[in-house]
Amino acid sequence: MQFGSFELHPLFDGFFRLDGGAMFGVIPKPLWEKRAHADDRNRILMAMRPLLIRTGRQNVLIDAGVGEKMRAKEADIYGFDRRESLDDSLRAVGLSADDIDVVIASHLHFDHAGGFTVADGAAVRPRFSKARYIIRRGEWDDALHAHERNRASYLAQNYVPLQEAGVLDFCEGDGELLPGISVWRTGGHTRHHHLIRIDSGGRTAIFPADLLPMTAHLDLPWIMGYDLYPMDTLAYKREFLREAIAREYVIFFEHDPAVAAGVIREKDGKRYVDPIEHR
């Protein structure tokens, strides 16, 4: 997708499944199953869609999917289907992992940061050999001090090797990281979860990560049970959706199994997504 002077490419690291009740929080199953069908283990299908930004000077990757390090037990629990992976979708746009210059993390959960590193025999090393990795310092600190509520989502092998390899840069707060690319803390899902904003040619695109993981989460109370601070999610989501609709932002949905990107619109009091890219 040409976006001002940038090219934006939603990539793909396969499908996985999470419990539908956990994905929709307080919403009853008879309502959410109209939007996301559950399998016999009550899991719904989700995608992993990192975003590639080609600025003309650098190749910037936002998140990197789950990667290759999951064991058979986790692969069964989460129902991974990675017959097509991030490497495949990079090849489709003429790139490889060695062509990535910068990697930006929305947060450090395994389905977003697992692809940051790769196992090399008994060792684990950065997957993108020439890249600098940018992580919000507060998210890093929380990931290193996980507790009973969140430790299943934070796996040290996905991010600690980045610091050991000397390729990690910390983002201390909101604002521009690279020309036209900025981060803004949403909180909610994790305390320091942030979205990524892309501005070019008078247009704005947003990678909201787990603030709006799928198009099914447009309604305000449809908030994940996984969110550590759901009222913070609600407050940010309320204001963000008003702005996104009014300004016609292009939204990239990291976990939607069918819609990669679209514009959120409102008609007769109902919000919906006008898709730009399907998969």
KAHUCOR-V305846 format. One line per field, one symbol per residue. psi: psi as a letter, one per 30 degrees, with the letter a starting at -180 (. if undefined). Layout:
# KAHUCOR-V305846
psi->???
This chain:
# KAHUCOR-V305846
psi->kkjbflkkjkakgallklkeeefgbfkkefeffffjkkafggklklljilkkjjffeljkkjlgafagfkleeeeeeghkjhfkleeefeefgglleffkekkkkeaglffefegflkkibflklkejfglkkkkkeeeeeeefhlaffffffjjeffeefeeefggkkkkfalakeljfjlkkkfadelegkllkkkkkhglkkkjfbgeielffgekefikkffkfieeeeeeeeeeeeeeeeeghkkkkjegkfejellkklkkhgkklkjkekl.
